[in-house]
Amino acid sequence: MQTFGDVIEHLHSEVLRDFADPPLWSTAALCEFVAQAHDQFAEDTLCIRDATSAAARVTLRTGVEFYPLSESVLAVMSARVDGVEHGLVRAAGPAIDGYVPSPEVVQWLERVNYGAPKDDQPLVFATDYSVNGAGAVALRVWPRPSAEFDGRKVLLRVIRLPAVQCSLDTLEVVPEIPRQSRMALVHGAAMFAYGSQDADGEDGAREAKYRALFNADIERAKVRVARATFQPVPWGFNHSGFTCS
């Protein structure tokens, strides 16, 4: 299976085997079930990691501290101002607002001050904010950018939901989740399809069957994501928990 259309065809003919006339589930309904499975799979596995799309770019403006991100962004892993060698340091809002930060945050804030940063050059970012309660993540930078940084891009590494979802207009589009996980879309969509029916026949048992398969797909994908992001833990005196006095 390569495209959303392939997923829909396999779901319809090989799993649901819906040959009624008219069918129990319309193509539009199947597209919605696949879209739900696509979103849930991406959110539960955190498998879509992006550093190149528009969702991973923010344009700085003079004196502006808060920047709404795409609603598809689940988390920001790192941030760096384009043209600046070192990345922004992550901190929580209370540390930026002047409350007493933890010793770890103090160390982070001190580390980013090497290289004689320019006045009002953003050094720190926080993402523990939402936009108007809508659920979209907001990026906060500190200090507020000066005119010198107006128009400069902040380059992000983000974890996000799929940018394009399954619909009648996108059947030729390839899903963003890994190729080896495409069957998860079929399992998840079948789960939603049987769950949408009245509790008659064997729909409840079939929903439970495909829920178990979908959850197993998610757990396997989590292992692949963990393998891809594995990083040995470095150590040394005076950092990473080792001190010398």
Residue pairs with C-beta under 8 A, 6 or more apart in sequence:
1 7
1 10
1 182
1 183
1 186
2 174
2 182
3 171
3 172
3 173
3 174
3 175
4 31
4 34
4 166
4 170
4 171
4 172
4 173
4 174
4 175
5 171
5 172
7 34
7 166
7 175
7 182
7 185
7 186
7 189
8 27
8 30
8 31
8 34
8 166
8 171
10 186
11 30
11 33
11 34
11 185
11 186
11 189
11 190
11 193
12 18
12 23
12 25
12 27
12 30
15 186
15 190
15 210
16 24
16 25
16 190
16 193
18 24
18 25
24 197
25 33
25 193
25 196
27 168
28 168
29 193
29 196
30 189
30 193
31 166
31 167
31 168
31 171
32 166
32 192
33 188
33 189
33 190
33 192
33 193
33 196
34 166
34 185
34 188
34 189
35 165
35 166
35 167
36 188
36 189
36 192
37 184
37 185
37 187
37 188
37 189
37 191
37 192
37 214
38 162
38 165
38 166
38 175
38 176
38 177
38 185
38 188
39 161
39 162
39 165
40 188
41 47
41 177
41 181
41 184
41 185
41 188
41 214
41 217
41 218
41 221
42 48
42 160
42 161
42 162
42 176
42 177
43 74
43 161
44 218
44 222
45 177
45 181
45 218
45 221
45 222
45 225
46 74
46 75
46 159
46 225
47 177
47 178
47 181
47 221
47 224
47 225
48 159
48 160
48 161
48 162
48 176
48 177
49 77
49 157
49 158
49 159
50 56
50 157
50 158
50 159
50 160
51 155
51 156
51 157
51 158
53 163
54 70
55 69
55 70
55 72
55 73
55 156
55 158
55 160
55 163
56 155
56 156
56 157
56 158
57 153
57 154
57 155
57 156
58 67
58 69
58 79
58 139
58 153
58 154
58 156
59 67
59 151
59 152
59 153
59 154
60 67
60 81
60 122
60 141
60 145
60 149
60 150
60 151
60 152
60 153
60 154
61 145
61 150
61 151
62 144
62 145
62 146
62 147
62 149
62 150
63 144
63 145
64 144
64 145
65 140
65 141
65 142
65 144
66 129
66 138
66 139
66 140
67 138
67 139
67 140
67 141
67 154
68 131
68 136
68 137
68 138
68 139
69 76
69 136
69 137
69 138
69 139
69 156
69 158
70 136
70 160
71 134
71 135
71 136
72 160
72 161
72 162
72 163
73 136
73 137
73 158
73 159
73 160
73 161
74 137
74 158
74 159
74 160
74 161
75 127
75 137
75 158
75 159
76 125
76 127
76 137
76 139
76 156
76 157
76 158
77 156
77 157
77 158
77 159
78 87
78 88
78 90
78 156
78 157
79 87
79 88
79 90
79 125
79 139
79 141
79 154
79 155
79 156
79 157
80 86
80 87
80 88
80 154
80 155
81 88
81 121
81 122
81 149
81 152
81 153
81 154
81 155
82 152
82 153
82 154
82 155
83 152
84 121
85 115
86 112
86 114
86 115
88 112
88 122
88 123
88 124
88 125
88 141
88 154
89 108
89 109
89 111
89 112
89 123
89 124
89 125
90 108
90 124
90 125
90 126
90 127
91 101
91 105
91 108
91 109
91 124
91 125
91 126
91 142
92 101
92 105
92 126
92 128
93 126
93 128
93 129
93 140
94 101
95 101
95 102
95 105
95 109
95 124
95 126
96 124
96 126
96 140
96 142
101 109
107 239
108 124
109 123
109 124
112 123
112 124
113 123
117 123
118 146
118 148
119 146
120 143
120 144
120 145
120 146
120 148
120 149
121 143
121 145
121 146
121 148
121 149
122 141
122 142
122 143
122 144
122 145
122 149
122 154
123 142
123 143
124 141
124 142
125 139
125 140
125 141
125 142
125 154
126 139
126 140
126 142
127 137
127 138
127 139
127 140
129 137
129 138
129 140
130 136
130 137
130 138
131 137
131 138
139 154
139 156
141 154
145 152
162 175
162 176
162 177
163 176
164 170
164 173
164 176
166 173
166 175
175 182
175 185
177 184
177 185
177 221
178 221
178 224
180 224
181 217
181 220
181 221
183 217
184 214
184 217
184 218
184 221
187 210
187 213
187 214
187 217
188 210
188 214
188 217
190 206
190 210
191 207
191 210
191 211
191 213
191 214
194 203
194 204
194 206
194 207
194 210
195 203
195 207
197 203
233 240
234 240
235 241
235 242
236 242
237 243
237 244
238 244
